Amino acid sequence: MRRFLRHPVRLVPLGFLAVILLGTGVLMLPWADSEHRYTPFVTALFTATSAVSVTGMAVNDTPTYWNNFGLVTITVLTQVGGLGILTGAALVILAVSRQLGLRNRLLVQAETAEYGIADVRWLLLRIAATVFTTEALMTAVIAGRLWLAFDYPPGHALWSAVFHSVQAFNNGGFTLYPNGLLAFSRDPWIMLPLALGAIVGGLGFPAIFEAVREWRRPRGWAVATKLTIWGSAVLLAVGFGYLLVAEWTNPRTIGSFDAAGKVLASFSQIALSRTGGFDVIGVGRLTEESYPMLIATMFIGGGSASTAGGIKVSTFFLLGFVIWAELRGEPDVTVGRRRVAVASQRQALTVALLSVALVVAGTVGVIILVEQVRYYTVLFEVTSAFSTTGLTVGLTQRLPEAGQYLLTALMYIGRIGPLTLGSAIALNTRRRLYRYPEEQPIVG
């Protein structure tokens, strides 16, 4: 335990793994299946991993395979996975004992990317308030709309609103409808709360709190907050414009919609495609030109210390600044008149290269397991699993067990992060007291 507490980040993978195994055991019970059968291990493991990693992928039809107990279990696992295992545990401890020890403060730091242990209690309270207030507002709007406009019984409307609000804010992709959210793709009272909830949840708590605290002085934001906020805005704008143009005349998606419906459906889909995983316009019916943009946005993902997956927005744009500085021959990488530490540059490069390697390896593995499948379809599915997005073109349900285990591993690694996993595996971190002579090898 002392070795773990020297590097608390090592407990993050173990915490997620423990909850996944617990969820797998619960979902295997006959009480969770709609026909009261024992769920196969691989199905329960895949679903539990998908829920805890806030992915939303499924190897079966979620609303028909699971009964209410199973769906509630999936909802709880998604909420716990979105909050963070260690953060959720610390909230429970704080609620019960009214105090946090030094050990728990260090664990919360490791998972939320916060520095300093003096205000961890206040941090946890702000996180809880942000999560549950946002989800409550989303639930109220969606439940009212389902009740008044779609004639849902009040209890049914409330349950559907709670389920989808939790999934959206935590960037999960499970849904209670066999066709996803296609039936609501042109309803702003349903789609906008879900899209905005996914955007807020995908920004990350550090960025949200600083942006709210310093909203009058955006120039004074930390580099990470600037990269996350402005980078997310750029990705949303570019992705929205690209998808709208690519699908404008496609009769299988938004081609038959009016102009307002096309704009709403395209914005909702791109906002929920980065990490949310809801199918709004029929992902399996997109034109081939749309897939590269969706794959790219899924791979980039959301903000650090958020409910989103991917390599993270700050990582992607930081690498862009690194390339720009190198092309200009600048000795330092600067963002907003701030010099970026070399260690951060190395971490960004490590995360990006490890992620590319994992996606490529996963894609090759699935191609080997499945015959007669298009390469971009496999790449889309693997990227969706690794980035914990959850969008699917139908390939996941066709995979053999080996393929399902492969995607399960990718979802787990994608949630805890390649760099976190590497830090957890590393035995020791020490300072070297000497340096070797420097050379400049030929590059390119």
C-alpha positions as CSV (number, residue, x, y, z in Angstrom):
1,M,0.0,0.0,0.0
2,R,2.8,2.4,0.7
3,R,4.3,1.8,-2.8
4,F,0.9,2.5,-4.3
5,L,0.4,5.7,-2.3
6,R,3.8,6.9,-3.5
7,H,2.2,7.0,-6.9
8,P,-1.6,7.0,-6.3
9,V,-2.3,7.0,-10.0
10,R,-1.6,3.3,-10.0
11,L,-4.9,2.7,-8.1
12,V,-7.0,4.1,-11.0
13,P,-6.7,1.0,-13.2
14,L,-7.3,-1.3,-10.3
15,G,-10.3,0.7,-9.2
16,F,-11.9,0.6,-12.6
17,L,-11.1,-3.1,-13.0
18,A,-12.7,-3.9,-9.6
19,V,-16.0,-2.1,-10.5
20,I,-16.0,-3.8,-14.0
21,L,-15.7,-7.3,-12.4
22,L,-18.4,-6.4,-9.8
23,G,-20.7,-5.2,-12.6
24,T,-20.0,-8.3,-14.6
25,G,-21.1,-10.5,-11.7
26,V,-24.3,-8.5,-11.2
27,L,-25.2,-8.6,-14.9
28,M,-24.6,-12.3,-15.1
29,L,-27.5,-12.9,-12.6
30,P,-30.9,-14.0,-14.0
31,W,-32.5,-11.0,-12.4
32,A,-30.8,-8.7,-15.0
33,D,-31.9,-10.6,-18.1
34,S,-35.4,-9.9,-19.6
35,E,-36.0,-13.7,-19.9
36,H,-34.4,-14.5,-16.5
37,R,-31.5,-16.4,-17.9
38,Y,-27.9,-16.4,-16.8
39,T,-26.1,-14.0,-19.0
40,P,-22.9,-15.4,-20.7
41,F,-19.7,-14.1,-19.1
42,V,-18.4,-12.5,-22.3
43,T,-21.7,-10.6,-22.8
44,A,-21.8,-9.4,-19.1
45,L,-18.1,-8.4,-19.2
46,F,-18.5,-6.5,-22.4
47,T,-21.6,-4.6,-21.2
48,A,-20.1,-3.9,-17.8
49,T,-16.8,-2.6,-19.3
50,S,-18.8,-0.5,-21.8
51,A,-20.8,1.0,-19.0
52,V,-18.0,1.7,-16.6
53,S,-15.8,3.1,-19.4
54,V,-18.8,5.2,-20.4
55,T,-18.7,3.8,-24.0
56,G,-22.2,2.6,-24.7
57,M,-21.3,-0.2,-27.1
58,A,-23.4,-3.4,-26.8
59,V,-23.3,-6.9,-28.3
60,N,-27.0,-7.2,-28.0
61,D,-30.1,-5.0,-28.2
62,T,-30.0,-3.2,-24.9
63,P,-33.7,-2.3,-24.3
64,T,-34.9,-5.9,-25.1
65,Y,-32.1,-8.0,-23.7
66,W,-32.0,-6.4,-20.2
67,N,-34.9,-5.9,-17.9
68,N,-35.3,-3.0,-15.5
69,F,-32.9,-4.3,-13.0
70,G,-30.2,-4.8,-15.7
71,L,-30.9,-1.3,-17.1
72,V,-30.6,0.3,-13.6
73,T,-27.4,-1.6,-13.1
74,I,-26.0,-0.2,-16.4
75,T,-27.1,3.3,-15.3
76,V,-25.3,3.0,-12.0
77,L,-22.2,1.7,-13.6
78,T,-22.2,4.5,-16.1
79,Q,-22.6,7.1,-13.4
80,V,-19.8,5.6,-11.3
81,G,-17.6,5.3,-14.3
82,G,-18.3,8.9,-15.4
83,L,-17.6,10.4,-11.9
84,G,-14.5,8.3,-11.6
85,I,-14.0,5.3,-9.3
86,L,-11.8,7.0,-6.7
87,T,-13.8,10.3,-6.9
88,G,-17.0,8.5,-6.3
89,A,-15.6,6.5,-3.4
90,A,-14.2,9.8,-1.9
91,L,-17.7,11.4,-2.2
92,V,-19.2,8.4,-0.3
93,I,-16.6,8.7,2.4
94,L,-17.1,12.4,2.6
95,A,-20.9,12.0,2.9
96,V,-20.5,9.3,5.7
97,S,-17.6,10.6,7.8
98,R,-17.6,14.3,6.9
99,Q,-13.9,14.3,6.5
100,L,-11.2,13.0,4.1
101,G,-7.8,11.7,5.2
102,L,-4.6,12.5,3.4
103,R,-4.6,9.2,1.6
104,N,-8.1,9.9,0.0
105,R,-7.0,13.4,-0.9
106,L,-4.0,12.0,-2.8
107,L,-6.3,9.5,-4.7
108,V,-8.7,12.2,-5.7
109,Q,-5.8,14.3,-7.0
110,A,-4.6,11.4,-9.1
111,E,-8.0,11.0,-10.8
112,T,-9.1,14.6,-11.3
113,A,-5.8,16.1,-12.4
114,E,-6.0,18.7,-9.6
115,Y,-2.9,19.9,-7.8
116,G,-2.9,20.8,-4.1
117,I,-4.7,18.9,-1.4
118,A,-6.0,21.7,0.7
119,D,-9.3,22.2,-1.2
120,V,-10.1,18.6,-2.1
121,R,-13.3,18.6,0.0
122,W,-14.5,21.7,-1.9
123,L,-13.5,20.2,-5.2
124,L,-15.6,17.1,-4.5
125,L,-18.6,19.1,-3.5
126,R,-18.3,21.2,-6.7
127,I,-18.0,18.0,-8.8
128,A,-21.1,16.5,-7.2
129,A,-23.1,19.7,-7.6
130,T,-22.1,20.1,-11.3
131,V,-22.9,16.5,-12.1
132,F,-26.3,16.1,-10.4
133,T,-27.5,19.6,-11.1
134,T,-26.8,19.3,-14.8
135,E,-28.4,15.8,-15.0
136,A,-31.4,17.1,-13.0
137,L,-32.0,20.0,-15.5
138,M,-31.6,17.7,-18.5
139,T,-34.1,15.2,-16.9
140,A,-36.7,17.8,-16.2
141,V,-36.7,19.2,-19.8
142,I,-36.6,15.8,-21.5
143,A,-39.2,14.2,-19.2
144,G,-41.6,17.1,-19.7
145,R,-41.2,16.9,-23.5
146,L,-41.8,13.2,-23.6
147,W,-44.9,13.5,-21.4
148,L,-46.5,16.5,-23.1
149,A,-45.5,16.0,-26.7
150,F,-45.2,12.2,-27.1
151,D,-47.9,11.1,-24.6
152,Y,-45.5,9.0,-22.5
153,P,-46.9,8.0,-19.1
154,P,-45.2,10.2,-16.4
155,G,-43.3,7.3,-14.9
156,H,-42.0,6.1,-18.3
157,A,-41.1,9.6,-19.3
158,L,-39.1,10.2,-16.1
159,W,-37.2,6.9,-16.4
160,S,-36.3,7.5,-20.0
161,A,-35.2,11.1,-19.2
162,V,-33.1,10.0,-16.3
163,F,-31.5,7.1,-18.2
164,H,-30.5,9.2,-21.2
165,S,-29.5,12.2,-19.2
166,V,-27.0,10.1,-17.2
167,Q,-25.8,8.5,-20.4
168,A,-25.3,11.9,-22.2
169,F,-23.6,13.8,-19.4
170,N,-21.2,10.9,-18.7
171,N,-20.7,10.5,-22.4
172,G,-22.1,7.0,-22.5
173,G,-24.1,5.7,-25.5
174,F,-26.7,3.2,-24.1
175,T,-30.2,4.0,-25.1
176,L,-33.7,2.6,-24.4
177,Y,-34.7,2.6,-28.1
178,P,-33.7,0.0,-30.7
179,N,-33.0,2.6,-33.3
180,G,-31.1,5.0,-31.1
181,L,-32.4,8.5,-31.1
182,L,-33.5,8.6,-34.7
183,A,-37.1,9.3,-33.7
184,F,-36.1,12.5,-31.9
185,S,-33.4,13.8,-34.3
186,R,-35.5,16.9,-35.2
187,D,-36.8,17.6,-31.8
188,P,-34.8,20.4,-30.1
189,W,-36.3,19.8,-26.7
190,I,-34.8,16.3,-26.7
191,M,-31.6,16.7,-28.7
192,L,-30.2,20.0,-27.4
193,P,-30.2,19.1,-23.7
194,L,-28.5,15.8,-24.6
195,A,-26.0,17.5,-26.9
196,L,-25.2,20.3,-24.4
197,G,-25.0,17.8,-21.5
198,A,-22.5,15.7,-23.5
199,I,-20.4,18.9,-24.3
200,V,-20.3,20.0,-20.7
201,G,-19.4,16.5,-19.4
202,G,-16.7,16.2,-22.1
203,L,-14.9,19.4,-21.1
204,G,-13.6,18.1,-17.8
205,F,-14.1,19.5,-14.4
206,P,-10.8,21.5,-14.1
207,A,-11.6,23.4,-17.4
208,I,-15.2,24.0,-16.4
209,F,-14.4,25.3,-12.9
210,E,-11.7,27.7,-14.1
211,A,-13.8,29.0,-17.1
212,V,-16.7,29.7,-14.7
213,R,-14.4,31.3,-12.1
214,E,-12.5,33.5,-14.6
215,W,-15.2,34.0,-17.2
216,R,-14.4,37.7,-17.5
217,R,-10.7,37.1,-18.1
218,P,-10.4,34.3,-20.7
219,R,-6.9,35.5,-21.5
220,G,-5.9,34.5,-17.9
221,W,-7.0,30.9,-18.3
222,A,-4.4,28.2,-17.8
223,V,-3.0,26.7,-21.0
224,A,-4.9,23.4,-20.4
225,T,-8.2,25.3,-20.1
226,K,-7.6,27.4,-23.2
227,L,-6.7,24.3,-25.3
228,T,-9.7,22.4,-24.0
229,I,-12.4,25.2,-24.3
230,W,-11.3,26.7,-27.6
231,G,-10.1,23.4,-29.1
232,S,-13.5,21.9,-28.3
233,A,-15.3,24.8,-30.0
234,V,-13.1,24.5,-33.1
235,L,-13.7,20.7,-33.3
236,L,-17.5,21.2,-32.9
237,A,-17.6,23.9,-35.6
238,V,-15.5,22.1,-38.1
239,G,-17.2,18.7,-37.5
240,F,-20.7,20.2,-37.7
241,G,-19.9,22.0,-40.9
242,Y,-18.3,19.0,-42.5
243,L,-21.1,16.6,-41.5
244,L,-23.8,19.0,-42.6
245,V,-22.3,19.4,-46.1
246,A,-21.4,15.7,-46.5
247,E,-24.9,14.5,-45.6
248,W,-27.0,17.4,-46.9
249,T,-28.4,15.5,-49.9
250,N,-28.2,12.0,-48.4
251,P,-31.8,10.7,-48.3
252,R,-30.8,7.9,-45.9
253,T,-29.8,10.3,-43.2
254,I,-30.8,14.0,-43.3
255,G,-31.5,14.5,-47.0
256,S,-35.3,14.5,-46.5
257,F,-35.2,17.0,-43.5
258,D,-35.9,20.7,-43.8
259,A,-33.0,23.1,-43.3
260,A,-33.7,23.5,-39.6
261,G,-33.9,19.8,-39.1
262,K,-30.7,19.2,-41.0
263,V,-28.8,21.8,-38.9
264,L,-30.2,20.4,-35.6
265,A,-29.5,16.7,-36.5
266,S,-26.0,17.4,-37.7
267,F,-25.1,19.5,-34.7
268,S,-26.5,16.9,-32.3
269,Q,-24.8,14.0,-34.1
270,I,-21.3,15.7,-34.1
271,A,-21.7,16.8,-30.5
272,L,-22.6,13.3,-29.5
273,S,-20.1,11.6,-31.8
274,R,-17.0,13.0,-30.1
275,T,-17.6,10.8,-27.1
276,G,-21.3,10.5,-26.4
277,G,-22.1,7.6,-28.7
278,F,-25.8,8.3,-29.4
279,D,-26.9,7.5,-33.0
280,V,-29.0,10.5,-34.1
281,I,-29.1,10.2,-37.9
282,G,-28.2,6.6,-38.6
283,V,-24.4,6.1,-38.5
284,G,-24.6,3.0,-40.6
285,R,-26.2,4.9,-43.5
286,L,-23.7,7.8,-43.7
287,T,-21.9,8.5,-46.9
288,E,-18.3,7.2,-47.0
289,E,-17.0,10.8,-46.9
290,S,-18.5,11.4,-43.4
291,Y,-16.6,8.5,-41.7
292,P,-13.1,10.1,-41.7
293,M,-14.4,13.2,-39.8
294,L,-16.2,11.0,-37.3
295,I,-13.2,8.8,-36.8
296,A,-11.0,11.8,-36.3
297,T,-13.4,13.5,-33.8
298,M,-13.8,10.2,-31.8
299,F,-10.1,9.7,-31.7
300,I,-9.4,13.2,-30.3
301,G,-12.2,12.9,-27.8
302,G,-12.9,15.5,-25.0
303,G,-11.1,17.2,-22.2
304,S,-8.7,15.9,-19.7
305,A,-10.2,14.7,-16.3
306,S,-13.6,14.5,-18.0
307,T,-16.2,11.8,-18.7
308,A,-14.9,11.7,-22.3
309,G,-12.3,9.4,-23.9
310,G,-9.9,9.8,-26.8
311,I,-6.4,11.2,-26.7
312,K,-8.0,14.5,-25.3
313,V,-8.4,17.8,-27.0
314,S,-5.5,19.4,-25.1
315,T,-3.2,16.7,-26.3
316,F,-4.2,17.1,-29.9
317,F,-3.9,20.8,-30.0
318,L,-0.7,20.8,-27.9
319,L,0.9,18.6,-30.6
320,G,-0.3,21.1,-33.2
321,F,1.6,23.9,-31.4
322,V,4.7,21.7,-31.1
323,I,4.6,21.1,-34.9
324,W,4.1,24.8,-35.5
325,A,7.0,25.8,-33.3
326,E,9.2,23.3,-35.0
327,L,8.3,24.5,-38.5
328,R,9.1,28.0,-37.5
329,G,12.3,27.1,-35.8
330,E,11.2,28.4,-32.4
331,P,13.3,27.2,-29.4
332,D,10.2,27.0,-27.2
333,V,6.6,25.9,-27.6
334,T,4.3,28.7,-26.5
335,V,0.5,28.9,-26.1
336,G,-1.0,32.2,-25.2
337,R,2.2,33.7,-24.1
338,R,3.0,30.7,-21.9
339,R,5.9,28.4,-22.5
340,V,4.9,24.7,-22.4
341,A,7.1,22.4,-20.3
342,V,9.1,19.8,-22.2
343,A,7.6,17.1,-20.0
344,S,4.1,18.0,-21.2
345,Q,5.2,17.8,-24.8
346,R,6.7,14.4,-24.2
347,Q,3.5,13.2,-22.5
348,A,1.4,14.4,-25.3
349,L,3.6,12.7,-27.9
350,T,3.5,9.5,-25.8
351,V,-0.3,9.5,-25.5
352,A,-0.8,10.1,-29.2
353,L,1.7,7.5,-30.4
354,L,0.5,4.8,-27.9
355,S,-3.1,5.5,-28.9
356,V,-2.3,5.3,-32.7
357,A,-0.5,2.0,-32.0
358,L,-3.4,0.6,-30.1
359,V,-6.0,1.5,-32.7
360,V,-3.9,0.1,-35.5
361,A,-3.3,-3.1,-33.6
362,G,-7.0,-3.4,-32.7
363,T,-8.0,-2.8,-36.3
364,V,-5.6,-5.5,-37.6
365,G,-6.8,-7.9,-35.0
366,V,-10.5,-7.4,-35.9
367,I,-9.7,-7.7,-39.6
368,I,-8.0,-11.1,-38.9
369,L,-11.1,-12.3,-37.0
370,V,-13.8,-11.1,-39.4
371,E,-13.9,-11.9,-43.1
372,Q,-15.3,-9.8,-45.8
373,V,-15.5,-6.5,-44.0
374,R,-14.5,-3.0,-45.1
375,Y,-11.4,-1.6,-43.6
376,Y,-13.0,1.8,-42.7
377,T,-15.8,0.0,-41.0
378,V,-13.4,-1.9,-38.7
379,L,-11.4,1.3,-38.1
380,F,-14.6,3.1,-37.1
381,E,-15.6,0.4,-34.7
382,V,-12.1,0.1,-33.1
383,T,-11.7,3.8,-32.8
384,S,-15.2,4.1,-31.2
385,A,-14.2,1.4,-28.6
386,F,-10.8,2.9,-27.8
387,S,-12.2,6.4,-27.6
388,T,-15.1,5.2,-25.4
389,T,-17.5,6.8,-27.8
390,G,-19.8,3.8,-28.5
391,L,-21.0,4.6,-32.0
392,T,-21.3,1.4,-34.1
393,V,-22.1,0.5,-37.7
394,G,-23.3,-2.9,-36.6
395,L,-20.0,-4.7,-36.6
396,T,-19.7,-5.3,-32.9
397,Q,-22.7,-7.7,-32.7
398,R,-21.2,-9.7,-35.5
399,L,-17.8,-10.2,-33.8
400,P,-16.8,-13.6,-32.4
401,E,-15.9,-13.9,-28.7
402,A,-12.3,-13.2,-29.4
403,G,-13.2,-9.9,-31.1
404,Q,-15.5,-9.0,-28.2
405,Y,-12.7,-9.5,-25.7
406,L,-10.4,-7.4,-27.9
407,L,-12.9,-4.5,-27.9
408,T,-13.4,-4.9,-24.2
409,A,-9.7,-4.5,-23.6
410,L,-9.6,-1.4,-25.9
411,M,-12.5,0.2,-24.0
412,Y,-10.8,-0.4,-20.6
413,I,-7.5,1.0,-21.8
414,G,-9.2,3.9,-23.5
415,R,-11.0,4.9,-20.3
416,I,-8.0,4.8,-18.0
417,G,-5.7,6.2,-20.6
418,P,-2.5,4.9,-22.1
419,L,-0.3,7.2,-20.1
420,T,-2.1,6.3,-16.8
421,L,-1.7,2.6,-17.6
422,G,2.0,3.1,-18.3
423,S,2.4,4.9,-15.0
424,A,0.6,2.2,-13.1
425,I,2.8,-0.5,-14.6
426,A,6.1,1.3,-14.1
427,L,7.9,0.0,-11.0
428,N,9.6,3.2,-9.9
429,T,10.0,6.8,-10.9
430,R,13.4,8.3,-9.9
431,R,15.6,11.2,-10.8
432,R,18.7,10.4,-12.7
433,L,21.7,12.1,-11.2
434,Y,23.7,12.2,-14.4
435,R,23.3,13.0,-18.1
436,Y,24.9,11.5,-21.1
437,P,26.6,13.6,-23.8
438,E,24.1,15.0,-26.3
439,E,23.9,14.1,-30.1
440,Q,21.6,15.2,-32.8
441,P,20.6,12.2,-35.0
442,I,19.4,12.8,-38.5
443,V,15.6,13.1,-38.6
444,G,13.6,12.7,-41.8
